[in-house]
Amino acid sequence: MSAAKTTPQAAGDTQDRAAAAASEPDAARAPGDLRLITRATYLKEKALQNVFLACAFVAVAGVLLIFLFVGLRGWPIFAKVGLWRFLTGTRWLPSQGFFGVATMIVNSFLVMLGALVFGTPLALGTAVFLSEVASPRVRAVVRPAVELLAGIPSVIYGFFGLIVLRPFIAAWSNSLGLGLLTVSLVLAVMIVPTIAAISEDAMRSLSPGIREASYAMGATTWQTIWRVLLPAAKIGIIDAVILGMGRAIGETMAVVMVAGNAPVVPHSLFQPLLTVTAAIVMDMSYASGDHRTALFGLAIILFVISMSFVAALRLLSRIGGGEE
């Protein structure tokens, strides 16, 4: 009976405390008090939401505008020459009306593959060392050094290839030292930070139970790395390699400095070659008319190749998420 009498009074006290807390300023409230969101807080949250939405919109709009600009400037060459002839032609002589870009596309992929052949093993070895072998003190020294490679301007890599690698390769091969091998070695060093960092993150994100189960079965450290960790992190490693491919095929200044820039498909590792990016940066300063339009056509091709790499990356991420 007494409980029934006190319940309304307790409810009234609770309402009074809630009303008093709502009327008090935020600074005077105790940290544990339950309160409604004020209008000012709501407006701040809404403003931040709109700011973040605007940032996302600017990013998407930027990509669309770039593609639209390049497409409008480059499409006339496809209409005049023909898309098939433009893509499959092997003669690049804009002053004489020949706009075949097949050799440059092939050369770009050759350079990319060469960089992957030399750079991927080095990057994966670095990732395995940092993730599974190195002590914390050694890791604290090696990881910043690897990350520093990503911050070096590409023109510095070009100088390194031109001054250090080119004379060595020229003396060894009895050639100019400018060509596919030199470009591949320079780009291999440039893609190491990208592949190594993402591969290391993929391996370190694996559950510790995977390693413990392998060691419990009697596996050695190398067996655990080779037969357990690398297969388990394969999706992340493939993602890293794809990003490295995009880095290699889109590089310009270092390639211009050490490629030799001859518009032919090389028949050996020591012959000069011309890539898509090198052609654009070398000719854009003086090109006009159809020549300039053809360079925008090259930019469209490069844009499509880069987008295909991003699409492959997204597809692999979805596959990896489905497997998990």
Order of alpha helices (4+ residues) and beta strands (2+ residues): alpha-alpha-alpha-beta-beta-alpha-alpha-alpha-alpha-alpha-alpha-alpha-alpha-alpha-alpha-alpha
